[in-house]
Amino acid sequence: MELPKILGGEAVRKKPFPKWPIFDEREKELLLQALESGKWGVGGKLQEEFEKKFAEFQDAKHALLCSSGTTALKIALKALGISAGDEVIVPAYTFIGTAIAALDLHAKIIYADISLETYTIDVESVRNKITEKTKVVIPVHFAGRPADMDAVKEFAEEKNLSILEDAAQAHGAEWRNRKVGAIGDAGAFSFQSSKNITAGEGGAITTNDDKLASIIWSLRNVGRPRDGPWYEHRIYGWNYRITEWQAAILLAQLERAPKLMEKRDSSARYLDKLLTEVDGVEPLPNDPRVSRHAHHLYVFRYDPAEFNGLEKELFIQALREEGIPCNAGYRPLYSYSFLPGSSPLSNTEKAAYIEAVWIPQPVLLAEREDLEDIIIGIEKIKKYSRKIKEECKAIVGK
């Protein structure tokens, strides 16, 4: 086997994986429709159409568009009654927006650990964190994999907590044949550039609660009542609306989503099979209760001990040089100096610093022979892992 690229050999891949986002004439058609409508913001019909269709897509009664996934979380928390001093439990292994949304409302975030089987919130850890001030728990459907919503709902009902699902990465995902986002009290979605349904930016909140939906509508629209005068503001809210341009793109993306989901599903299953053939890397186990994984990321576990102690950061650097897009993923939220601190959480630490390797979703839109290059690259790195460890540590991060 020839040397890895990091040691001066040739890279496995000379051509790129599929580009993202995907678009065609349908986006152009709907953008032109938005242009010619003359209603580019408030009152746009494409926004209303997308909200209706996205609610149906997620099996929710309501879907309300907003400016981002982070603002979706913030609006939903406010609608659920969160105010200064209330406690919100979040997994420490998540995007920073999950925490920022609560902190913007002057709530206190409490970090829970994750399960190493799923990298989603560990309810037993949540149980150890709850106080009389705890009002909301936020399970994050990380990488498109639903969290254990049976355990979350049982615990939330026992403790009278609201559930806000962070479904930013989980468009179309299902837990026991129920779409995420409306299993709890509300769900927050993102349409940021990397997401499986994207308009560059944007977000949405889903819920089955009519009253909550009306509050959400008002909060994202500067506190206006849904059926009142334009310059009537009855609650404290924000301008977190989106434009008709974004709605046009989202409608086209939503039409394409089911077919792309099938492709990602097939690719993920094939990668699972390939990874099991190499000691030291393994896919996360499949929970049969996850009836649909959205596969916003393909995440596998890396064991440095099987690679002669080669640190994850250097493994990732070497794999990138083979032409395989990948990254190290999140660091613990409590590791950021501007966020509240915490004592280390063991599973979060292990995922962040030792074992979790992320491959972005466009890779799953490639063909099988392209996916096989990932395994060839890993095998090359494994064969020369001792040499890489000895000679290449200084180049990490360059």
N, C-alpha and C positions, 0 to 999 in steps of 0.2 A: 504494500500500500504506500502510495506516494506521501511525501511530507504534507502536513497541514499548511495552509497559506501563512499562518502566523509564524511558521518556522522557515518560510521561504519557498514553499511548494506552490502548486497551482490550486486555486479555489475549486470546490466542487461545482459551483454554479457560475456560469458566465452571463446568464440572462436573468432578468428580474422576475419576481413573482407578480401576479396580477395587480394592476393599479387600483387604487381606491380614491375617490368614489367612482362608481359606475353610473353613467348617464347616457341618454340617447335622445332621439327626437321627441320623446314624450315630455321630458323636462322642458324642452324649448317650446313645445306646443302650450303647455300650461303656463309658462312664464309670459308668453305672448298674450294669453287669455287674461292674466293678471294685469299686464300693461294696459290692455285695451279696456279693461273694466273701469279704469279711473278711480277705483277704490283700492289704494295700495296699502292701507292700514286698517283702521277701525271700520267695521262694516263689510269687510271683504268676504265674499261668498266661499272662496276656496278654503279659508280658515274654518268656516263652519262645516264645510264638507269633510275636511280632514278630521276634525274633532269627532264627527259622527262615525267616520270609517275607522278611525283608530280605536274608538271605544268598542266598536264591534270586533275589531282585530284582537283586542285584549279581553273580550267578554266582560266589559265593564259597562255600567249604565251611563257614565259620564266620562268624557275626556276634555280637558281644558288646556289649551296651548299657553305657553309662556316663554320667556326669553332664554332659559337654559335649564339644565338638569339641577344645578345648584339652586336657582331661584324656585324651581318646582318644589324642592325639599323645604325651602324657607317658607314659601306660601302655605304648603300643606301643614307644616308645624304650627304656623300662626293660626290657621283654620282649626287645628285640633286644640287650640287654647294654650299653647306654650307661651310663657312670659318669663320675665326676669326671675332667676333663682330656681326655676324648675329644672329637673334633671332629665337628660335624654341619653339613653344608652346606645352607643354605636360600637361596631367592631373596630379595633385599632388598625386592622388591615383593610383599608378602604381608601378611596380617593378623598382628598382633603375637603372637597365640597360638602361631604356628608357632615363633617364637623363644623365648617364655616357657617352652614345654614342655621345650625342651632346657636352658635356663638353670636351671630348677627342679631338674634332675638334676646341676647343677654341670658340665655339658658346656660346651664352647666353641662358639659359633656362628660360622660362616664364611659371609660373604655372597657369593652369586653374582649375576651380572647376568641380565637377561631378554632374550629375543628381542623386537624391536619388531614382528615379524609376528604374535606370539601373546600377548605379555606373560606367557609362562611361562618357566621356567628355561632358560637357555642352557648347554648341556652343554660347549661350548668354554670358557665362563667357569669352569665347575666344574673342568675339566681344569687350569686355571691356579691353582686354589685348593687342590688336594689335597696332603696331607702324610702322613707315616707314622702320624699320630694320627687321620686321618679314618676314621670308622666307618660313617656313615650319610649318605645324600643324601635330601633331602625335595623331590621335585617337587610343586609345587602346581598343582592343576587349576583354575586361576584362572577365575572367573566361570562355571564349568561346562564349560570347554574343556579336554580332556585335554592334558597336557604331552606332549612328544615322547618317548613311552615306549620307542620303538625305540632312540633314542640314549641314554637314561638307562640302560636295561638293558644295552646293549652296554658302556657305560663302567663300570657297577657290577660287571659280571662280570669285566671286565679288571682292575679294581683291588680286587676282593674286598670290595665295599661292600654293605651292606644298603640296601634301598629301602623307605622309608616314604612312601606316597602321601598327601598332604594333599588329601583329597577332600571337604573340608567343604562346598564349593559345587557338588559334582558328582554328586549322586544320579542314578543311571541313565545317566551319560555313558559313552561307549564309545570305545576306541581300537582300530582295526582289528577291529571287531565283538566286542571283549572289554570287559566292564564294568570300569571303574576300581575300585580298591580291593583287588583281588586279582591284579593284574598284577605288582606288586612283592611284597615279603615280607609287608607289611600295609598297610592303608588306614585312614584316620581320617575320620569323617563327623561333621557337626554337625546338630542339630535345633533350633538357636536360632531366635528369632522370625521372622527374615527368610527363613529357608531354605525351599527348595521343598517339603520335607517337614519339618514343625515340630511340636513340642510345647511351644513357648515356650523350653525349654532341653533339653539332652540331647545324647548323642553315641553313636557306635558304632565299633567296630574290626572290620574284616574281615580274614580271612586264609584261606589254604588249608593252613596248616601246623598239624597236630594238636597238636604239642608247644607251639608258640607260643600256640595258643588256650588251652591249659590254664594256661600262665603268665599270660596276660592275664586269664583268669577269676579267678585267685588274686590278682593285683595289684589289681584293682578291688574285691576283697572282703576287704580287710585281711589278705592273705597266707594265707587259709585254703586248704587243699587241696580240690580239687573233690569228692573222694569221701571226705573225712576228717571227724573230729569237728568240731563247731561252734567249740569253743574251742581248736582246734589252729591255730597260726599258724606256718607253716614258712618263709615269706619275708617281707621287708619290703614291705608293701602299704598301700593307702589304702581308705577307704570312698568310692568313686566310683560307687556304685550309683545307679539311678534308681527311681522309684516306679511302681506299677501304674497310677496316673492318667496319667502320661506315656505309658506303653505303650498305654493305651486310645486316646489321641488319635493316637498314631503309627500304629496299625493302620488307623484310618479314613483318615488322610492318605495312607498307602501305597496303599490301594485306589483313591484318587482320582488318584494321581500319573501314571499312564500317559496318561490323557486330557488332563491339564494340560500334560504334556510335549509332546504333539502340538500343542496350541494355541500354546505358546511357540515351537516350531519354525516353525510357519507364520508367526507374527508376525515372528519374527527374519528370516526370508527376505524378507518384504515390506519390512521396514525397510532391509535391505541394499539392495534395489532402489531405494528412495526416496532413500537417502543418496547413492548414486552419481550422482544427478542434480544435486547441489549441490556446486560446487567449494569445497574447504576443509574438508569433512567426508567421512569414508569409513569403511566398516565394516572390521573386521579381516579379512584374507583367510581364506577357508575352506581348510583342509588336508583333502584327500580321505581321509587316514588317520583323521581324526576322524569316525567313523561315527555318533556321536550326541553332540551338544552339549547339556548340561543347561540352559543359559541361565539360570543364577541371576542373572546381570546381562547387560544388553545394553550392550556397550562399543564406542564408536566413537572414531576419531582426529579431532582438531581441529587445524587449521593456522591459527595466528594471522595469518600473512602474507596469507592470503586474506580476512581480516577487518580489514584496515587496522591490523594489529598489536594488535588487541584481545586482552588477556591472557585466558587460560583462565578464571581465577577470575571475571572480570567477564562473560565469555560465559555461564558457568554461572548467575551471578546473574540475568542477563537472561532466560535460558531458563526458569528457575524462575518468574520473574514472569509468563511467558506461560502458566503452569499446567502446565508439563512437569516432572515429578519427575526430578532429576538431581543428581549430585554429582561432586566432583573426584577421589574415590577415595583410595587409599593415598598416604602420603608414605613415603620410604625408611625402612626400619627403623633404619638407622644414624643417622637424623636425630634420634632420641629420645635425650635426654641420659642416661637411665637404662639404655640398651642399649649394648652394645659399639659403638664407632665404626668407621669405615671411610673410605677415600678414596672420593669420589663414583664411582658406576658410571653410565656415560653413558646407557645405555638406560633404566635405572631412573629417572634424573633426568628424562629426556625424557618418559617416560610420566607420572610423578608431577606434574610442574610445567608441562608445555607442552601435551601432546596428549590424554591419556586422559580421556574423559567417560563416566561411568557412568549408566545408566538402570536402576532396580530392576526385578526380575522381574515384579511385579504389572502393570506397564504392558503387558507382552507378553500379558496375558490380556484386553486390550481388543479392540475391533473395528477393522477396517481404517480406517474413517473417523476413529477416535480416533488411530490411529498417524499418519495424514496431518497431524494438528495439530502433531506434532513437527517435521515439515519446514516447515510454514507458519511456525512460531515461529523456526526457524533462519534461514529466508529473510528474515524481518522484521529479525532482529538483524544479518544480513549487510548488508542494504541501508543500515541506519543505524549500522553499526559504528563509523565514524569519529566520529559525533556522540556515541555512547555512550561511546567512549574519552575524548573531550574533556570530557564533562559529568558522568559518573557514577562515576568512579574512587573518589570519597570515600565512596560508599554501599556498597561491597563489604563483605560480612560483617555488615551491619546487619540 
